[in-house]
Amino acid sequence: MRYISTRDAKARVSASTAIVRGLSTDGGLFVPEVLPRLPEGAIGELRQMSYRQRAVYIMKLFLDEFTAGELDGFTRRAYGPESFDTPETAPLRALDANTSLLELWHGPTCAFKDMALQMLPHLLTASMGKTGSDKDVCILTATSGDTGKAALEGFADVERTKIMVIYPRDGVSDIQKLQMTTQRGGNVNVLAVRGNFDDAQTAVKEIFSDPGLREELAGRGWALSSANSINWGRLLPQIVYYISAYCDLLNAGEIREGEEVLFSVPTGNFGDILAGYYAKKMGLPVKRLLCASNENDVLTDFIKTGVYDRNRPFHTTISPSMDILVSSNLERLLFDLSGQSDTETAGYMEALRETGRYQVSGKIRAGIDVLFSAGRCDDAETLDVIRRAYREHGRLIDPHTAVALGVLEKFRRETGDKTPAVVVSTASPYKFCDSVLRALGETPESSGVELIGRLEEVSGVPAPAPLRALAGKPVRFTASRDKEELTQAVREFLG
Ligand SMILES: *Cc1c(COP(=O)(O)O)cnc(C)c1O
């Protein structure tokens, strides 16, 4: 199978090349030239399989250069008992009669980024072998919290790689910071930048676009790469859990084969929900995808009006992984719904860069209307959803998951729709103890890891082991730098 760029559909590359490059040289994102369909009878077969077997089956449809044996090895290492605390990997839990939670946070960092970032290093190093790339890879990532830690865990001690994560000194939660600064591994580095997330992000982008530095590092045997969600190797593992959730609903007797379901997805960069779109296009019976936003509702407005406009205030919310104004993966949806028009897609992205705004064609709007609905939940509503999920159903959920559940509730109220629904649950509530305790009526007096025990007491739900273990771990990384010093820090790290 060949992959093409959203900004130049004539440039065809193999899957391994797409994964090694991450981003196409024209600035576009790689997508499969033709999306594979689930073969006749596939769901019947997949129902009988474990999560890891389902992952091999589905990923194989996209990666014909890889053998099933290779993919089996990757899934064993990515989703095995050393990293996931349940053999189900992505368990489906009932919330009420026709609503389930798809828990994607049973990996080492307790957020859904693990589903992809536990797999990406294996796909990347194998792809480096297949493309004959002679350089080792240095992953450089700016993070506002969850991505950095998940990337560190994924790449720690992976051969032929090093990873450096840069976080804003004053911009991540106490628990997120401790998760990163206690990271194990001989090939990792974590650095605080004095500034906010934008400063960290801008500094990293400058390093990536510095041809002199690239050349210097290449001369020393290093290629720079990023772990963010534009890489096809991060998107592909996410398609698996939509199909797996459908199989689990069937196995639980909640639906009949062929019956349609809804997914409600807490959305930031549009990666997670885009994987759901691809699952639908492969033939999964999905009635609708609900795109759920917090107060940063640029996507809600886009799905309702066809106008994407990032010229609006940025809000800091209690669901920080969705505090995003530019959703990079939306480009892949526009490309697909335009009938794979690279010039049209490039035009929208150009308008976004120049004016911060674009309006899509009637054709794209129609494509969005038949499959997507959207809604938003502000912080007060989110806290209320967390409180009710716990009081009425005994389920402790994090603020991101609560946004998706709140949007589903609104959708049902407005439309009377009773389709069985899956709420995609993207983080452990223990990553956000402060907000969850407040939702349950507490007034937290301490912060960080000290609240983990308190939330256990109040809720009676045990915290995930990796978070409970944080309190006793030595801090390995304490350095902070000014953003002007980051290039030098990268040089030093690569020796
Ligand atoms: C990253 C993240 C999201 C948003 O996912 P996208 O793929 O960026 O849309 C939602 N919830 C949590 C907890 C996350 O870490």
PDBQT file of the ligand as one rigid body, heavy atoms in Angstrom, charges set to zero:
ROOT
HETATM    1  C1  LIG A 501      -4.315  14.249  23.798  1.00  0.00    +0.000 C 
HETATM    2  C2  LIG A 501      -5.538  14.086  24.636  1.00  0.00    +0.000 A 
HETATM    3  C3  LIG A 501      -6.838  14.329  24.127  1.00  0.00    +0.000 A 
HETATM    4  C4  LIG A 501      -7.083  14.857  22.739  1.00  0.00    +0.000 C 
HETATM    5  O1  LIG A 501      -6.791  13.940  21.720  1.00  0.00    +0.000 OA
HETATM    6  P1  LIG A 501      -6.527  14.429  20.221  1.00  0.00    +0.000 P 
HETATM    7  O2  LIG A 501      -6.081  13.256  19.480  1.00  0.00    +0.000 OA
HETATM    8  O3  LIG A 501      -5.468  15.491  20.338  1.00  0.00    +0.000 OA
HETATM    9  O4  LIG A 501      -7.816  15.000  19.716  1.00  0.00    +0.000 OA
HETATM   10  C5  LIG A 501      -7.912  14.087  24.960  1.00  0.00    +0.000 A 
HETATM   11  N1  LIG A 501      -7.738  13.672  26.229  1.00  0.00    +0.000 NA
HETATM   12  C6  LIG A 501      -6.521  13.433  26.756  1.00  0.00    +0.000 A 
HETATM   13  C7  LIG A 501      -6.408  12.975  28.168  1.00  0.00    +0.000 C 
HETATM   14  C8  LIG A 501      -5.367  13.621  25.975  1.00  0.00    +0.000 A 
HETATM   15  O5  LIG A 501      -4.154  13.381  26.517  1.00  0.00    +0.000 OA
ENDROOT
TORSDOF 0
